[in-house]
Amino acid sequence: MTGDDGAVAQLQSLTGFLTALALFLLVGLLRRALGRRQVNPAVKQFFNELSAPQRLLFLYLIARLAEFFFANAFHPAVAHGVETASRFFGIIGLLRLADSLAFGFIRWRGRVGMPRILRSLGVWAITFLCAAVLLRVEYKLDLSSLFATSALLSVVLGFALQETLGNLFAGLTLHAEQPFEAGEWVTFGKYCGRVLDVGWRSTRLITADEDELLVPNSLISREVVVNHMRPHLTDVIELMITVDLDVSPTRAKAVLLEAVKSCPLVLAVPGPVVQLASFTNDGAQYRIKLYTEGINIERKALDQVHERIWYALRRAAIDIPYPQTTVSVRERAQEADERRRREHLAEAEDLLGRIDFVQALSAPARKVLIERAKFLEYGPGQAIVRQGEQGDTLYLVARGEVSVLIHVEGAPDREVARLGRGALFGEMSVLTGDPRTATVVSLGDSAMVGVDRDAFDRILSAEPNLAHKLADVIARRRLALDQARAEQQAPALEKESSSILSRISGIFGFGQRTGT
């Protein structure tokens, strides 16, 4: 080799080293920038793919530096091996970098590109081909003849790669049949999760607990695969609820269905279904079938449904029976029920005694209201009354806090007030038949004392003259709330009282009377 040829070779070698160094630094900076944006799955995949070319370029740089600084210290065979290795790392690193950039650009344009398993097979095939070519050129080693003539080596490799080849062929089968795709939720065996991608050896899943699983393809091929997003994206949930045998099926179904329909995570179409499934020693079992947007929210939906069912059964005074094997257990339960009943009566007497129109009633009438009052419990986010609906119950807040919402067409619901213990709402709908003027939602775990229209029907049937007192008191309360002026005249009060009395009379079926 002449001096000029040596200089050209050194210049080419230096140019290749600097180019590799620049690419190594560029990939490092790109990975560092992408590492801060790993929320997007496509960005995260591109970030992971850049790690392989970065490592290969690093190995190339190390081999070239060793060749440059220690070439004279190495044995010629070792120096030749280092040079061959640097070429191999450089070529494969450039090919892997080009592959990552090309498919990253394809995904950026919104296209799917080649499946990961085929890309992996292509990369391994090119790597093996490059290694064979380098060995052939540098060492005159023909790998094809080696594999063809060595039966023992073939047997050893066959046994050693048995599991790997099984996973490979299983992965090819999954790619051909496509029982699932990236992004779909699947279950096979004891594994359930969202598919991230299908590789040549394993399939990556992300579970509902945000754990990443690598499941061998050969294991998947031996299991029954359930795709939760085919043929429909919705997920079906079935659960069994046991209620007391003394409750009629019609009433139990109505309470359970209303509770399930009130859950925001349960789809309205197709709607939930409640069926009487069987009778057991504990009670009547009801099967509830409902639909959600996907299996990924199944846990949240079940939590919501169970919570709403608990509150609905509690409000309806329907027990979820527990096994009772001794008389003592049953007696303690009765004592606890009696104690809760006394506490609820005391609570109702205290809260109702603070209301002005209840104070206007006679003592027997107040006693009827107290005895007919119900203690109703609600969970967070549950609607107690809804704007525009007809209502037959008034409520007093016994525990917790509620939000009063007003809906205006074309605008989101607006909160106008928050009510705490002792606050009253819903009385106008009960006494006059007016629709609910607002939606009232429980803000947390809350309890209401409810009095229905039947209680007032009993009172006014026995003492119809009490309607005058009720109308006067409610008219005063309504004018005080609705009018911004303090100088409201008596004729307006008399007119409002007469209007309310007329509606009360129409609701409870008696004519207006005068006198005492």
matplotlib code that plots the C-alpha trace (Angstrom):
import matplotlib.pyplot as plt

x = [0.0, 1.4, 1.6, -1.3, -3.5, -2.6, -3.6, -6.9, -7.6, -6.9, -9.1, -12.0, -11.5, -11.5, -14.6, -16.5, -15.5, -16.7, -19.9, -20.6, -19.8, -22.2, -25.0, -24.3, -24.7, -27.7, -29.5, -28.6, -30.0, -33.1, -33.7, -33.2, -35.8, -38.3, -37.8, -39.7, -42.7, -43.4, -47.1, -47.7, -47.4, -46.0, -43.3, -42.5, -42.1, -39.8, -37.8, -37.3, -36.3, -33.5, -31.7, -30.5, -28.7, -27.3, -25.7, -24.3, -22.8, -21.3, -19.6, -18.4, -16.8, -15.1, -13.8, -12.4, -10.8, -9.2, -8.0, -6.5, -4.7, -3.7, -3.2, 0.5, 0.1, -2.3, -1.4, -2.2, -5.0, -6.5, -6.2, -7.9, -10.7, -11.3, -11.4, -13.9, -16.1, -16.0, -17.2, -20.0, -21.2, -21.1, -23.0, -25.7, -26.0, -26.6, -29.2, -31.0, -31.0, -32.4, -35.1, -36.1, -36.3, -38.2, -40.9, -41.0, -41.8, -44.5, -46.2, -45.9, -47.8, -50.6, -49.9, -49.4, -46.4, -45.0, -45.9, -43.2, -42.7, -41.9, -39.6, -37.7, -37.3, -36.0, -33.5, -32.2, -32.0, -30.0, -27.7, -27.0, -26.4, -24.0, -22.1, -21.9, -20.6, -18.0, -16.8, -16.6, -14.7, -12.4, -11.8, -12.9, -15.4, -18.4, -21.2, -23.5, -21.2, -20.6, -24.4, -24.8, -22.1, -22.5, -25.4, -24.3, -24.4, -27.9, -29.2, -27.6, -29.1, -32.4, -32.7, -31.2, -33.6, -36.7, -38.5, -37.4, -38.5, -41.8, -42.4, -41.3, -43.8, -46.5, -45.9, -46.1, -49.4, -50.8, -49.8, -51.5, -54.7, -54.7, -57.0, -56.1, -54.3, -52.4, -54.7, -57.3, -58.1, -57.7, -57.8, -56.0, -55.5, -54.9, -53.6, -55.7, -54.6, -54.3, -52.0, -49.0, -47.4, -46.7, -43.0, -41.3, -40.9, -43.6, -46.6, -46.4, -49.5, -50.3, -52.7, -55.5, -53.0, -50.5, -48.1, -46.4, -46.4, -44.3, -46.2, -44.5, -46.3, -46.2, -48.2, -50.9, -51.2, -52.2, -54.9, -58.4, -58.1, -60.9, -61.0, -63.1, -63.3, -64.7, -67.3, -68.3, -66.3, -68.7, -68.0, -70.7, -70.8, -73.0, -73.3, -75.5, -77.3, -79.2, -82.1, -84.6, -87.2, -90.0, -89.5, -91.6, -89.7, -91.4, -90.3, -86.7, -86.2, -87.5, -85.1, -82.1, -82.8, -83.1, -79.9, -77.9, -79.4, -78.2, -74.5, -72.7, -70.4, -73.3, -74.5, -78.1, -78.1, -78.1, -79.7, -79.2, -81.4, -82.4, -83.7, -84.6, -82.1, -82.7, -83.8, -81.2, -81.1, -80.0, -82.7, -83.7, -80.8, -81.1, -78.8, -77.9, -76.5, -75.1, -72.9, -69.9, -67.6, -64.8, -63.2, -60.6, -63.3, -64.8, -63.4, -64.6, -68.0, -68.5, -67.5, -70.0, -72.8, -72.3, -72.2, -75.5, -77.2, -76.2, -77.7, -80.8, -81.5, -80.9, -83.4, -86.0, -85.5, -84.6, -82.1, -79.2, -79.5, -76.6, -76.6, -78.2, -77.9, -78.7, -81.6, -79.2, -77.9, -81.4, -82.3, -79.3, -80.3, -83.8, -82.4, -80.1, -83.0, -85.2, -82.4, -81.9, -85.6, -85.7, -82.7, -84.4, -87.6, -85.7, -83.8, -87.1, -88.8, -85.8, -85.6, -89.3, -89.8, -87.7, -89.8, -92.3, -95.2, -94.8, -95.0, -98.3, -99.8, -101.6, -99.8, -101.5, -100.7, -97.0, -96.9, -98.3, -95.5, -92.8, -94.0, -94.3, -90.8, -88.1, -84.4, -82.8, -79.0, -77.2, -73.7, -71.4, -72.8, -76.3, -79.2, -81.9, -84.3, -84.1, -85.2, -88.5, -89.6, -92.7, -92.1, -94.1, -91.4, -89.9, -86.5, -84.5, -80.8, -79.9, -76.2, -73.7, -74.1, -76.0, -75.6, -78.5, -78.1, -80.1, -80.2, -80.6, -81.1, -77.8, -75.6, -74.0, -75.7, -74.9, -74.6, -76.8, -76.5, -75.2, -77.3, -76.3, -78.0, -81.6, -82.1, -85.4, -86.2, -88.9, -91.9, -93.6, -93.7, -95.3, -98.0, -98.8, -97.8, -95.3, -92.4, -89.0, -87.4, -83.8, -81.6, -80.2, -77.1, -75.4, -71.8, -70.6, -72.0, -75.3, -78.6, -82.1, -85.3, -88.0, -91.8, -94.1, -97.4, -99.3, -98.4, -99.9, -102.9, -103.7, -103.3, -105.5, -108.1, -108.6, -108.1, -108.8, -108.7, -105.0, -104.6, -105.2, -102.3, -100.0, -100.9, -100.2, -96.9, -95.6, -96.8, -94.8, -91.7, -92.0, -92.5, -89.5, -87.4, -88.7, -89.1, -86.1, -88.2, -88.9, -92.2, -94.3, -98.0, -100.6, -102.9, -100.1, -99.6, -103.3, -103.3, -100.2, -101.8, -105.0, -103.1, -101.2, -104.3, -106.0, -103.2, -103.1, -106.8, -106.4, -103.6, -105.3, -108.9, -110.9, -112.6, -111.5, -113.2, -113.4, -113.8, -112.1]
y = [0.0, 3.4, 6.4, 8.1, 5.0, 4.8, 8.4, 7.9, 4.8, 6.7, 9.6, 7.2, 5.5, 8.8, 10.0, 6.7, 7.1, 10.7, 9.9, 7.0, 9.3, 12.0, 9.4, 8.0, 11.5, 12.3, 9.1, 9.8, 13.3, 12.0, 9.3, 11.8, 14.1, 11.3, 10.0, 13.0, 12.2, 8.5, 9.0, 8.3, 4.6, 5.3, 7.6, 5.0, 2.3, 4.5, 5.3, 1.6, 0.8, 3.4, 1.6, -1.2, 1.0, 3.2, 0.2, -1.1, 2.3, 2.4, -1.0, 0.2, 3.2, 1.2, -1.3, 1.5, 3.2, -0.1, -0.6, 2.9, 3.0, -0.6, -1.9, -2.4, -4.1, -6.7, -9.9, -9.6, -12.2, -10.2, -6.9, -8.5, -9.8, -6.3, -4.7, -7.3, -6.8, -3.0, -3.5, -5.8, -3.5, -0.5, -2.1, -3.6, -0.4, 1.7, -0.9, -0.9, 2.9, 3.1, 0.6, 2.4, 5.8, 4.4, 2.7, 5.6, 7.9, 5.5, 5.5, 9.3, 9.4, 7.4, 4.1, 0.7, -0.5, -4.0, -6.2, -6.3, -10.1, -9.8, -6.9, -8.9, -11.9, -9.6, -7.9, -11.3, -12.6, -9.5, -9.8, -13.4, -12.7, -9.8, -12.1, -14.8, -12.4, -11.0, -14.4, -15.5, -12.4, -12.0, -15.6, -17.6, -19.5, -20.9, -21.4, -23.1, -26.0, -26.1, -26.6, -29.0, -31.3, -31.3, -33.5, -33.4, -29.6, -29.6, -32.0, -29.9, -26.6, -28.3, -29.3, -26.0, -23.9, -26.1, -23.6, -20.6, -22.2, -23.1, -19.5, -18.3, -20.6, -19.8, -16.1, -16.6, -18.4, -15.6, -13.1, -15.2, -15.8, -12.4, -13.4, -10.0, -6.8, -4.2, -2.1, -4.9, -6.4, -10.2, -13.1, -16.4, -18.7, -16.7, -13.7, -10.7, -7.3, -4.9, -6.1, -3.9, -5.9, -9.4, -10.3, -13.3, -14.9, -13.4, -11.1, -8.0, -7.1, -4.3, -5.4, -3.5, -3.0, -1.3, -4.3, -5.3, -9.0, -10.9, -14.1, -16.7, -17.2, -21.0, -20.6, -18.5, -21.0, -23.7, -21.6, -20.5, -16.8, -14.5, -11.2, -8.8, -6.2, -8.5, -8.6, -5.5, -3.0, -3.2, -5.5, -7.6, -8.1, -10.5, -10.6, -12.3, -10.5, -12.3, -10.6, -11.6, -14.2, -12.1, -9.4, -9.9, -10.5, -7.5, -5.1, -6.5, -6.3, -2.7, -1.6, -3.4, -2.2, 1.4, 1.2, -0.2, 2.3, 5.2, 4.2, 6.5, 3.7, 1.4, 1.9, 2.9, 1.0, -1.9, -1.5, -3.6, -6.7, -8.1, -11.7, -14.0, -16.8, -19.2, -19.8, -20.8, -21.3, -17.7, -16.1, -15.3, -14.9, -12.3, -12.2, -8.7, -8.3, -5.0, -3.4, -1.1, 0.6, -2.0, -4.5, -1.9, -0.2, -3.4, -2.9, 0.7, -0.3, -3.2, -0.9, 1.7, -0.9, -2.6, 0.7, 1.9, -1.5, -1.3, 2.2, 1.3, -1.8, 0.1, 2.8, 0.3, -1.6, -4.8, -7.0, -8.8, -12.0, -13.6, -17.2, -17.4, -20.7, -19.8, -18.1, -15.8, -14.3, -13.6, -12.0, -9.7, -8.6, -7.8, -5.8, -3.9, -3.1, -1.9, 0.3, 1.8, 2.4, 4.3, 6.4, 7.2, 8.2, 10.5, 12.0, 12.5, 14.2, 16.5, 17.6, 17.8, 19.8, 22.6, 23.2, 26.0, 24.4, 21.3, 23.4, 24.7, 21.2, 19.7, 17.3, 14.2, 15.3, 15.8, 12.3, 10.8, 12.6, 11.4, 7.8, 7.7, 9.3, 7.1, 7.2, 7.0, 6.7, 7.9, 7.5, 10.0, 11.4, 9.8, 12.0, 12.3, 14.3, 15.3, 18.5, 18.3, 14.9, 14.5, 13.8, 12.4, 12.8, 15.7, 15.4, 16.7, 16.4, 14.3, 13.6, 14.8, 17.5, 17.8, 20.0, 21.8, 21.9, 23.9, 22.8, 25.4, 24.1, 24.4, 24.9, 22.6, 22.1, 25.0, 24.6, 27.2, 26.0, 23.4, 22.1, 20.6, 19.1, 20.3, 21.7, 20.9, 20.4, 18.9, 20.1, 21.9, 18.8, 16.8, 19.3, 21.0, 18.5, 20.9, 19.2, 19.3, 22.7, 21.5, 18.4, 17.5, 15.3, 13.8, 15.0, 12.2, 9.6, 11.2, 10.4, 11.9, 11.8, 11.4, 12.0, 10.9, 12.3, 9.4, 10.8, 14.2, 12.5, 10.8, 14.1, 16.2, 13.4, 13.6, 17.4, 19.1, 22.6, 22.2, 22.8, 26.6, 26.7, 24.7, 27.0, 30.2, 29.0, 27.7, 30.9, 33.0, 30.8, 30.9, 34.7, 35.2, 33.2, 34.4, 38.1, 40.4, 43.2, 43.3, 45.3, 42.4, 43.5, 41.4, 41.0, 39.3, 37.0, 36.2, 35.5, 33.2, 31.4, 30.9, 29.5, 27.1, 26.0, 25.3, 23.1, 21.3, 20.7, 19.3, 16.9, 15.5, 15.4, 17.8, 21.1, 24.4, 25.2, 28.3, 28.7, 26.8]
z = [0.0, -1.0, 1.2, -0.5, -0.2, 3.5, 4.0, 2.2, 4.3, 7.5, 6.3, 5.5, 8.9, 10.7, 8.8, 9.6, 13.3, 13.5, 11.6, 14.1, 17.0, 15.7, 15.2, 18.7, 20.3, 18.1, 19.2, 22.8, 22.7, 20.9, 23.5, 26.3, 24.7, 24.2, 27.7, 29.0, 26.8, 27.4, 27.9, 24.2, 23.4, 19.9, 21.4, 24.1, 21.4, 19.3, 22.5, 23.2, 19.6, 19.6, 22.4, 20.2, 17.5, 20.3, 22.0, 18.6, 17.8, 21.2, 20.7, 17.3, 18.8, 21.6, 19.0, 16.8, 19.8, 20.9, 17.3, 17.2, 20.5, 21.0, 17.4, 17.9, 21.2, 19.9, 18.2, 14.4, 14.8, 17.7, 15.8, 12.8, 15.0, 16.6, 13.1, 11.9, 15.1, 14.6, 11.0, 12.1, 14.9, 12.6, 9.8, 12.1, 14.1, 10.9, 9.7, 13.0, 13.2, 9.7, 10.5, 13.7, 11.9, 8.9, 11.0, 13.4, 10.5, 9.2, 12.6, 12.8, 9.5, 11.2, 9.5, 11.1, 9.2, 9.4, 12.4, 15.1, 14.7, 11.0, 11.7, 14.3, 12.0, 9.3, 11.6, 12.8, 9.3, 8.1, 11.2, 10.5, 6.8, 7.6, 10.1, 7.4, 4.8, 7.1, 8.2, 4.6, 3.4, 6.4, 7.4, 4.4, 6.6, 4.9, 7.4, 5.0, 4.6, 8.3, 9.0, 6.1, 7.2, 10.9, 11.9, 15.5, 15.5, 14.0, 16.7, 19.5, 18.0, 17.6, 21.2, 22.4, 20.4, 20.9, 23.2, 21.1, 17.9, 19.5, 20.5, 17.0, 15.2, 17.7, 17.1, 13.3, 13.9, 16.0, 13.3, 10.6, 12.5, 14.3, 17.2, 18.8, 17.9, 19.8, 22.0, 22.5, 25.9, 26.0, 28.5, 28.1, 31.1, 34.2, 32.3, 31.4, 30.0, 27.0, 24.2, 23.6, 20.8, 19.6, 19.3, 17.8, 21.2, 23.5, 23.7, 25.9, 28.0, 30.4, 33.1, 34.9, 37.7, 35.3, 35.4, 32.2, 31.4, 28.9, 28.0, 25.8, 22.5, 22.9, 26.1, 24.4, 21.5, 24.1, 25.8, 24.9, 23.9, 24.8, 23.0, 25.1, 22.2, 19.5, 18.0, 20.1, 22.1, 25.1, 28.0, 29.7, 33.4, 35.3, 39.1, 41.6, 44.5, 47.2, 48.9, 51.6, 50.5, 52.1, 49.4, 46.3, 43.0, 41.4, 44.1, 44.3, 40.6, 40.5, 43.3, 41.8, 38.3, 39.4, 41.4, 38.4, 36.0, 38.3, 37.7, 35.2, 34.1, 33.1, 29.5, 28.9, 25.6, 25.8, 29.1, 32.3, 33.0, 36.3, 36.5, 39.4, 39.1, 41.9, 45.5, 48.1, 51.8, 52.3, 50.1, 46.5, 44.1, 41.3, 38.3, 37.1, 33.5, 32.6, 29.9, 30.2, 27.7, 28.1, 30.4, 31.4, 33.6, 34.9, 38.4, 38.7, 37.3, 39.8, 42.7, 41.6, 41.0, 44.4, 46.2, 44.5, 45.2, 48.9, 49.3, 47.3, 49.3, 52.5, 51.5, 50.5, 53.8, 51.9, 53.7, 52.2, 54.2, 56.1, 57.3, 60.7, 62.5, 66.2, 67.9, 69.7, 66.5, 65.3, 68.6, 68.5, 65.0, 66.2, 69.1, 66.7, 64.4, 67.2, 68.5, 65.0, 64.7, 67.9, 66.9, 63.5, 65.2, 67.5, 64.6, 62.6, 65.7, 66.1, 62.5, 61.7, 64.9, 63.4, 60.3, 60.5, 58.7, 60.8, 63.9, 62.6, 62.8, 65.8, 68.1, 66.7, 63.1, 64.0, 65.6, 62.3, 60.3, 62.7, 62.7, 58.9, 58.4, 56.7, 57.2, 53.7, 53.0, 49.8, 48.5, 46.8, 43.5, 43.9, 42.9, 45.6, 43.4, 39.7, 38.2, 36.2, 37.7, 39.8, 43.5, 46.4, 49.2, 51.0, 52.5, 55.5, 55.6, 58.7, 57.9, 55.3, 52.7, 49.4, 46.4, 44.7, 40.9, 38.3, 34.7, 31.9, 28.3, 26.4, 29.5, 32.1, 35.4, 37.8, 41.6, 43.4, 47.0, 49.4, 52.2, 55.5, 58.5, 59.1, 55.5, 53.9, 50.2, 48.0, 50.1, 47.2, 45.0, 47.8, 48.8, 45.5, 42.8, 41.2, 39.4, 41.1, 40.5, 40.9, 41.1, 44.6, 44.7, 47.7, 48.0, 50.2, 52.5, 53.6, 55.2, 54.7, 56.7, 54.1, 54.5, 51.7, 50.5, 52.1, 55.6, 54.7, 53.1, 56.5, 58.3, 56.0, 55.7, 59.5, 59.8, 56.5, 58.1, 58.6, 54.9, 55.6, 58.0, 55.7, 52.8, 54.8, 56.2, 52.8, 51.1, 53.5, 53.0, 49.2, 49.1, 51.4, 49.1, 45.7, 46.3, 46.6, 48.0, 51.8, 51.3, 50.0, 50.5, 52.3, 49.3, 47.4, 50.4, 50.5, 46.8, 47.0, 50.0, 48.1, 45.1, 47.2, 49.1, 45.8, 44.6, 48.0, 47.8, 44.3, 45.3, 48.4, 47.0, 49.2, 48.5, 50.0, 53.2, 55.2, 58.9, 61.7]

ax = plt.figure().add_subplot(projection="3d")
ax.plot(x, y, z, "-o")
ax.set_aspect("equal")
plt.show()
